[in-house]
Amino acid sequence: MSTFRTPAGLALVGFLALSGCATSTTVENGYDPAQYLNRPIHAFNKGVDRAVIRPVSKGYDAVVPATVKHVIGNELRFLSLPGTFVNAALQGDAERAGQTAARFLVNGVFGGLGALDPATDLQIPEPDEDFGQTLAVWGARQGPYYELPLLGPSSARDFAGFLGDIALNPVGYIGGGTTTLLLGPVKQGMDIVDTRLRFGSAIDQALYESPDSYTTVRNLYLLRRNSAILNGQSPAVGRPDIYQDGEF
């Protein structure tokens, strides 16, 4: 998943689970000049998770049959593929663009428009690219770290990437843009619930079991974004690091 695949709710910290949730992880040179504003916003987002997102995800898990949840998860991933394809192409990554196109074709034709996932059975990789990563490939620096109300952890570059993803996702232009207006909020809401459910333990550990949840979320977020931009490679052979010596 990409950073702003679900542009509302603290469920975004689910992406941190992909980097592990050891609370001792640190990012010594994360650039965080707005911490005095970020911490109150983090407390607000944490409260929203505690009061709304976490209970809703647990209710969803208890009420909805496992098969239905599986199909919904498949559909959410399927709908993200066009945006991933566009960003892989913009990054000049023909391999990942081809893998994404193959997944979309196979799951669309043989998986009931994404309800099933035969592409995984065929061992077709599932890349995850967003416009924040595209900006990094183009040389944009991370900029300051921010935690945004309801949007969760971000940076100057990733927020610009979030806006870019809205504009670049081909799905949003189906029906003259009515898809974004009518289905966008529904998909976003389901993304939040699905992410919160799948990464529930990791999110709970980061938010409620760490001595300083703000620092934990920030550091894991920055590590996750760095790993996504480098596609799992080391900085020495991969793409430029997203932060360096607190500069941007």
C-alpha positions as CSV (number, residue, x, y, z in Angstrom):
1,M,0.0,0.0,0.0
2,S,1.0,3.5,-0.6
3,T,1.2,6.3,1.9
4,F,-2.1,8.0,1.1
5,R,-4.0,5.2,-0.4
6,T,-6.5,5.9,2.4
7,P,-6.5,9.6,2.7
8,A,-8.4,9.8,6.0
9,G,-8.0,8.3,9.4
10,L,-5.1,7.2,11.5
11,A,-5.3,3.8,9.9
12,L,-2.5,5.0,7.7
13,V,-0.1,3.9,10.4
14,G,-1.0,0.4,9.2
15,F,1.7,0.9,6.5
16,L,4.2,1.1,9.4
17,A,3.6,-2.6,10.0
18,L,5.5,-3.4,6.8
19,S,8.6,-2.0,8.4
20,G,8.1,-3.8,11.7
21,C,6.9,-2.2,14.9
22,A,9.8,-2.4,17.3
23,T,9.4,0.7,19.4
24,S,13.2,1.1,19.8
25,T,13.5,2.0,16.0
26,T,14.8,5.5,15.6
27,V,15.4,7.9,12.8
28,E,18.1,10.3,14.0
29,N,18.0,12.7,11.1
30,G,14.2,12.9,10.5
31,Y,13.4,16.6,9.9
32,D,10.6,17.5,12.3
33,P,10.6,21.3,12.9
34,A,6.8,21.4,13.5
35,Q,6.8,19.0,16.4
36,Y,5.1,21.5,18.6
37,L,2.1,21.4,16.2
38,N,2.4,17.7,15.2
39,R,2.1,16.3,18.8
40,P,-1.4,17.8,19.5
41,I,-2.6,16.7,16.1
42,H,-1.2,13.2,16.8
43,A,-3.1,13.2,20.1
44,F,-6.3,14.1,18.1
45,N,-5.7,11.4,15.5
46,K,-5.0,8.9,18.2
47,G,-8.3,9.8,19.9
48,V,-10.2,9.3,16.6
49,D,-8.6,5.9,16.2
50,R,-9.6,4.9,19.8
51,A,-13.1,6.3,19.6
52,V,-14.1,5.5,16.0
53,I,-11.7,3.6,13.7
54,R,-10.6,0.8,16.0
55,P,-14.2,0.0,17.2
56,V,-15.6,0.1,13.7
57,S,-12.9,-2.2,12.4
58,K,-13.5,-4.7,15.2
59,G,-17.3,-4.6,14.5
60,Y,-16.6,-5.1,10.8
61,D,-14.5,-8.1,11.6
62,A,-17.1,-9.6,13.9
63,V,-20.1,-9.1,11.6
64,V,-18.9,-9.5,8.1
65,P,-18.2,-13.1,6.9
66,A,-14.5,-13.9,6.2
67,T,-15.2,-14.6,2.5
68,V,-16.8,-11.2,2.0
69,K,-13.9,-9.4,3.8
70,H,-11.5,-11.3,1.5
71,V,-13.4,-10.2,-1.6
72,I,-13.5,-6.6,-0.4
73,G,-9.8,-6.6,0.3
74,N,-9.1,-7.9,-3.2
75,E,-11.3,-5.2,-4.8
76,L,-9.6,-2.4,-2.9
77,R,-6.2,-3.7,-4.1
78,F,-7.5,-4.1,-7.6
79,L,-8.7,-0.5,-7.8
80,S,-5.3,0.7,-6.6
81,L,-3.5,-0.9,-9.6
82,P,-4.2,1.9,-12.2
83,G,-2.6,4.5,-10.0
84,T,0.3,2.2,-9.3
85,F,0.8,1.6,-13.0
86,V,0.8,5.4,-13.8
87,N,3.4,6.1,-11.1
88,A,5.6,3.2,-12.1
89,A,5.5,4.5,-15.7
90,L,6.3,8.0,-14.6
91,Q,9.3,6.7,-12.7
92,G,10.6,4.9,-15.8
93,D,10.2,1.5,-14.1
94,A,9.1,-0.7,-17.0
95,E,9.3,-3.9,-15.0
96,R,7.0,-2.7,-12.2
97,A,4.6,-1.1,-14.7
98,G,4.4,-4.4,-16.6
99,Q,3.8,-6.4,-13.4
100,T,1.0,-4.0,-12.4
101,A,-0.6,-4.2,-15.9
102,A,-0.4,-8.0,-15.8
103,R,-2.1,-8.1,-12.4
104,F,-4.8,-5.8,-13.5
105,L,-5.4,-7.8,-16.7
106,V,-5.4,-11.2,-15.0
107,N,-7.5,-10.2,-12.0
108,G,-9.9,-8.1,-14.2
109,V,-10.5,-10.8,-16.8
110,F,-10.2,-14.0,-14.8
111,G,-10.9,-12.7,-11.3
112,G,-14.3,-11.2,-11.8
113,L,-13.1,-7.6,-12.0
114,G,-10.8,-8.0,-9.0
115,A,-13.1,-10.0,-6.7
116,L,-10.6,-12.9,-6.9
117,D,-6.8,-12.8,-7.1
118,P,-5.6,-15.4,-9.6
119,A,-2.5,-13.1,-10.3
120,T,-1.1,-14.1,-6.9
121,D,-1.6,-17.8,-7.6
122,L,0.4,-17.1,-10.8
123,Q,3.1,-15.4,-8.7
124,I,2.8,-12.1,-10.5
125,P,4.4,-9.5,-8.2
126,E,2.2,-6.7,-6.7
127,P,4.2,-3.4,-6.8
128,D,3.1,-0.5,-4.8
129,E,4.0,3.0,-6.2
130,D,2.5,6.4,-5.5
131,F,3.2,9.9,-6.6
132,G,5.2,10.7,-3.4
133,Q,7.6,8.0,-4.5
134,T,7.6,9.4,-8.1
135,L,8.5,12.8,-6.8
136,A,11.4,11.3,-4.8
137,V,12.6,9.5,-8.0
138,W,12.5,12.8,-9.8
139,G,14.8,14.3,-7.1
140,A,12.3,16.0,-4.8
141,R,13.5,16.1,-1.1
142,Q,11.4,14.9,1.7
143,G,10.9,18.3,3.4
144,P,9.5,18.6,6.9
145,Y,7.7,15.8,8.6
146,Y,4.0,16.6,9.4
147,E,1.2,14.8,11.1
148,L,-2.0,16.0,9.5
149,P,-5.5,16.0,11.1
150,L,-7.3,12.8,10.0
151,L,-4.7,12.2,7.3
152,G,-2.0,10.9,9.6
153,P,1.8,11.0,9.2
154,S,3.2,12.7,6.1
155,S,5.9,15.0,4.8
156,A,5.9,18.0,2.5
157,R,6.7,15.8,-0.4
158,D,4.2,13.1,0.4
159,F,1.4,15.5,0.8
160,A,2.1,16.9,-2.6
161,G,2.2,13.2,-3.7
162,F,-1.2,12.6,-2.2
163,L,-2.7,15.5,-4.2
164,G,-0.9,14.1,-7.3
165,D,-2.4,10.7,-6.8
166,I,-5.9,12.1,-6.8
167,A,-5.2,13.9,-10.1
168,L,-3.4,11.0,-11.8
169,N,-5.5,8.0,-10.9
170,P,-7.3,6.9,-14.1
171,V,-10.1,5.4,-12.1
172,G,-11.2,8.8,-10.9
173,Y,-12.0,9.9,-14.5
174,I,-14.4,7.1,-15.3
175,G,-17.8,8.6,-15.9
176,G,-16.5,12.1,-16.3
177,G,-15.1,12.2,-12.8
178,T,-18.3,11.1,-11.1
179,T,-16.5,7.9,-9.9
180,T,-14.3,10.0,-7.6
181,L,-17.4,12.0,-6.2
182,L,-19.6,9.0,-5.7
183,L,-17.3,6.0,-5.0
184,G,-14.2,7.8,-3.7
185,P,-15.5,8.3,-0.2
186,V,-16.8,4.8,0.0
187,K,-13.5,3.3,-1.1
188,Q,-11.6,5.6,1.3
189,G,-13.7,4.5,4.2
190,M,-13.3,0.8,3.3
191,D,-9.6,1.3,2.8
192,I,-9.4,2.7,6.4
193,V,-11.4,-0.2,7.9
194,D,-9.6,-2.9,5.9
195,T,-6.2,-1.5,6.8
196,R,-7.0,-1.1,10.5
197,L,-8.2,-4.6,10.6
198,R,-5.3,-6.2,8.8
199,F,-2.6,-4.4,10.7
200,G,-4.5,-4.1,14.0
201,S,-1.9,-5.6,16.3
202,A,0.9,-3.5,14.8
203,I,-1.1,-0.3,15.0
204,D,-2.1,-1.0,18.6
205,Q,1.5,-1.6,19.5
206,A,2.7,1.6,17.9
207,L,-0.1,3.7,19.3
208,Y,-0.9,2.2,22.7
209,E,2.0,0.1,23.8
210,S,5.0,2.4,23.1
211,P,6.3,4.9,25.6
212,D,6.0,7.7,23.1
213,S,3.6,6.9,20.3
214,Y,4.3,10.1,18.4
215,T,8.0,9.3,18.0
216,T,7.3,5.7,17.2
217,V,4.8,6.5,14.5
218,R,7.1,9.2,13.0
219,N,10.2,7.1,12.9
220,L,8.5,4.0,11.5
221,Y,6.7,6.1,8.9
222,L,10.0,7.6,7.7
223,L,11.6,4.2,7.6
224,R,8.7,2.8,5.7
225,R,8.7,5.6,3.1
226,N,12.5,5.3,2.6
227,S,12.1,1.6,2.0
228,A,9.3,2.1,-0.4
229,I,11.2,4.7,-2.4
230,L,14.3,2.5,-2.6
231,N,12.2,-0.6,-3.5
232,G,13.9,-2.5,-0.8
233,Q,17.4,-1.7,-2.1
234,S,20.2,-0.2,0.1
235,P,20.7,3.5,-0.3
236,A,24.2,2.8,-1.8
237,V,22.7,1.1,-4.9
238,G,19.2,2.5,-4.9
239,R,17.6,5.8,-5.2
240,P,18.5,9.0,-3.3
241,D,17.7,8.9,0.4
242,I,14.6,10.9,1.5
243,Y,16.4,12.7,4.3
244,Q,20.0,13.6,5.0
245,D,21.4,15.4,8.0
246,G,18.1,17.1,8.8
247,E,18.1,19.0,5.5
248,F,15.5,19.1,2.7
